[in-house]
Amino acid sequence: MKVHSNIMVFCEQREGKVHPISFELLSKSKEMADRLGVEISAVLLGESIIEETIELIQYGADTVFVYDHPSLREFDLLNYKHTIVDLVREQSPEILLFGATNLGRSLAPRVSVALNTGLTADCIGLDIDEDGSLIQIRPAFTGNILAWIKTSTRPQMATVRYKVMQAGSADISRKGKVIRREFQPVPSFFTIIDQEKLNGVDISGAEIIISGGRGLKKPDDFSLLAELADLLGGVVGSSRPLVDEGWIGREHQVGFSGNTVKPKFYIACGISGSAQHMAGMRGADVIIAINTDPSAPIFQIADYGIVGDLYEVVPRLIEEIRRRRK
Ligand SMILES: Cc1cc2nc3c(=O)[nH]c(=O)nc-3n(C[C@H](O)[C@H](O)[C@H](O)COP(=O)(O)OP(=O)(O)OC[C@H]3O[C@@H](n4cnc5c(N)ncnc54)[C@H](O)[C@@H]3O)c2cc1C
């Protein structure tokens, strides 16, 4: 059955709860759908997730397609991709949106290749042009310009960064349709992604991030930052060079070509503060920088700066936190 919808939003869930990026995407889609005079459909894959559909409708979905199955509990690239591709082929939405989370960044490019359409990754804005097409706004040339991109093929696909758009408030009086779909598993012969790594860290949603940069001397030294992160209930982040070196997974990367984060505390250890790194973390409530070089640019945006060797400062911080908690 084809429903009357022209914007489709992939709504990500983790452990049975809808990821907040989905509400941001639905709120933005609602604004655009009202201008276009079209409807919005949401796609939700997971296990025991039927109750989550209520909120999707409250945030703007007119129809929710739900695939509820134990095999969809965790992100499985092949099954997720094939389910979405089949649904998109049947429903032919004009616009198809994903969050630029680790999951969305893995899934959306593969869906776009399967559908033979374009994809604009990591958008920070969306708009509707006079001709009704989607304008996808994203930084280009290291963030020096904002590119406005239009796609000639259909659907027009984009991933949108987490926390760059506002989720409106839920309208509890909103009504919509929930369509349960039967999940058809894809026979899988190999695992493409390392599930452990992908699900291991949610840096975009973290409230406390302890990030390491080239001030670290060897990969194992991330364990020092992990110890501090564990004590504070935070996660470990990284500047890009260490990710490129393979010292830590890409899902930990903060910055222009990594994750945008907005934690309550961001502790930068041995990070100089390049424009590309700061593009991803300058929205943190409180920034603490530890660096041996007093002229490092990171100190220009830090709320607290510690000029010193991270190998001395971090162990002392850990010791002090432990002492106070006794
Ligand atoms: C298109 C493009 C996209 C990019 N995207 C990103 C991105 O998403 N994220 C990102 O991070 N980078 C990104 N980069 C790379 C960026 O330009 C910088 O090269 C990178 O951020 C530098 O990382 P760093 O601060 O760890 O290293 P460095 O700039 O080398 O800084 C290391 C710092 O550690 C300090 N230090 C050394 N020893 C110690 C010690 N013992 N204790 C304390 N401090 C010490 C030094 O004083 C120095 O300030 C991108 C670049 C390009 C061109």
The ligand as an SDF file (V2000), in Angstrom:
LIG
                    3D

 53 58  0  0  0  0  0  0  0  0999 V2000
   39.6060   18.8120    5.6590 C   0  0  0  0  0  0  0  0  0  0  0  0
   40.1660   18.5970    7.0410 C   0  0  0  0  0  0  0  0  0  0  0  0
   39.3440   18.0980    8.0160 C   0  0  0  0  0  0  0  0  0  0  0  0
   39.8360   17.9070    9.3110 C   0  0  0  0  0  0  0  0  0  0  0  0
   39.0030   17.4330   10.2690 N   0  0  0  0  0  0  0  0  0  0  0  0
   39.4630   17.3130   11.5440 C   0  0  0  0  0  0  0  0  0  0  0  0
   38.5850   16.8670   12.5890 C   0  0  0  0  0  0  0  0  0  0  0  0
   37.4210   16.5220   12.3760 O   0  0  0  0  0  0  0  0  0  0  0  0
   39.0850   16.7970   13.8370 N   0  0  0  0  0  0  0  0  0  0  0  0
   40.3950   17.1280   14.1470 C   0  0  0  0  0  0  0  0  0  0  0  0
   40.7820   17.0470   15.3270 O   0  0  0  0  0  0  0  0  0  0  0  0
   41.2360   17.5300   13.1730 N   0  0  0  0  0  0  0  0  0  0  0  0
   40.8170   17.6210   11.8840 C   0  0  0  0  0  0  0  0  0  0  0  0
   41.6720   17.9920   10.9120 N   0  0  0  0  0  0  0  0  0  0  0  0
   43.1170   18.0930   11.2560 C   0  0  0  0  0  0  0  0  0  0  0  0
   43.4760   19.4370   11.8750 C   0  0  0  0  0  0  0  0  0  0  0  0
   43.8090   20.3460   10.8510 O   0  0  0  0  0  0  0  0  0  0  0  0
   44.7000   19.3020   12.8300 C   0  0  0  0  0  0  0  0  0  0  0  0
   45.7780   18.7400   12.1010 O   0  0  0  0  0  0  0  0  0  0  0  0
   44.4290   18.4370   14.0430 C   0  0  0  0  0  0  0  0  0  0  0  0
   43.2590   18.8440   14.6900 O   0  0  0  0  0  0  0  0  0  0  0  0
   45.6010   18.5550   15.0160 C   0  0  0  0  0  0  0  0  0  0  0  0
   45.4410   17.5880   16.0290 O   0  0  0  0  0  0  0  0  0  0  0  0
   46.1500   17.7590   17.4280 P   0  0  0  0  0  0  0  0  0  0  0  0
   45.6850   19.0210   18.0710 O   0  0  0  0  0  0  0  0  0  0  0  0
   45.9620   16.4950   18.1620 O   0  0  0  0  0  0  0  0  0  0  0  0
   47.7000   17.8250   17.0410 O   0  0  0  0  0  0  0  0  0  0  0  0
   48.7080   19.0360   17.0610 P   0  0  0  0  0  0  0  0  0  0  0  0
   48.1960   20.2060   16.3010 O   0  0  0  0  0  0  0  0  0  0  0  0
   50.0350   18.4740   16.6590 O   0  0  0  0  0  0  0  0  0  0  0  0
   48.7630   19.4600   18.5940 O   0  0  0  0  0  0  0  0  0  0  0  0
   49.3280   18.6870   19.6080 C   0  0  0  0  0  0  0  0  0  0  0  0
   49.3560   19.5680   20.8530 C   0  0  0  0  0  0  0  0  0  0  0  0
   49.7950   18.7950   21.9540 O   0  0  0  0  0  0  0  0  0  0  0  0
   50.5730   19.6200   22.7950 C   0  0  0  0  0  0  0  0  0  0  0  0
   51.4010   18.7170   23.5890 N   0  0  0  0  0  0  0  0  0  0  0  0
   52.4800   17.9850   23.2030 C   0  0  0  0  0  0  0  0  0  0  0  0
   52.9120   17.1980   24.2320 N   0  0  0  0  0  0  0  0  0  0  0  0
   52.0880   17.4560   25.2690 C   0  0  0  0  0  0  0  0  0  0  0  0
   52.0200   16.9580   26.6090 C   0  0  0  0  0  0  0  0  0  0  0  0
   52.8660   16.0080   27.0580 N   0  0  0  0  0  0  0  0  0  0  0  0
   51.0640   17.4560   27.4370 N   0  0  0  0  0  0  0  0  0  0  0  0
   50.1830   18.3940   27.0050 C   0  0  0  0  0  0  0  0  0  0  0  0
   50.2250   18.9080   25.7430 N   0  0  0  0  0  0  0  0  0  0  0  0
   51.1390   18.4320   24.8900 C   0  0  0  0  0  0  0  0  0  0  0  0
   51.3430   20.5020   21.8320 C   0  0  0  0  0  0  0  0  0  0  0  0
   51.7570   21.7170   22.4810 O   0  0  0  0  0  0  0  0  0  0  0  0
   50.3050   20.7660   20.7560 C   0  0  0  0  0  0  0  0  0  0  0  0
   49.5770   21.9630   21.0080 O   0  0  0  0  0  0  0  0  0  0  0  0
   41.1990   18.2040    9.6140 C   0  0  0  0  0  0  0  0  0  0  0  0
   42.0330   18.7030    8.6040 C   0  0  0  0  0  0  0  0  0  0  0  0
   41.5340   18.8920    7.3410 C   0  0  0  0  0  0  0  0  0  0  0  0
   42.4320   19.4430    6.2790 C   0  0  0  0  0  0  0  0  0  0  0  0
  1  2  1  0
  2  3  1  0
  2 52  2  0
  3  4  2  0
  4  5  1  0
  4 50  1  0
  5  6  2  0
  6  7  1  0
  6 13  1  0
  7  8  2  0
  7  9  1  0
  9 10  1  0
 10 11  2  0
 10 12  1  0
 12 13  2  0
 13 14  1  0
 14 15  1  0
 14 50  1  0
 15 16  1  0
 16 17  1  0
 16 18  1  0
 18 19  1  0
 18 20  1  0
 20 21  1  0
 20 22  1  0
 22 23  1  0
 23 24  1  0
 24 25  2  0
 24 26  1  0
 24 27  1  0
 27 28  1  0
 28 29  2  0
 28 30  1  0
 28 31  1  0
 31 32  1  0
 32 33  1  0
 33 34  1  0
 33 48  1  0
 34 35  1  0
 35 36  1  0
 35 46  1  0
 36 37  1  0
 36 45  1  0
 37 38  2  0
 38 39  1  0
 39 40  1  0
 39 45  2  0
 40 41  1  0
 40 42  2  0
 42 43  1  0
 43 44  2  0
 44 45  1  0
 46 47  1  0
 46 48  1  0
 48 49  1  0
 50 51  2  0
 51 52  1  0
 52 53  1  0
M  END
$$$$
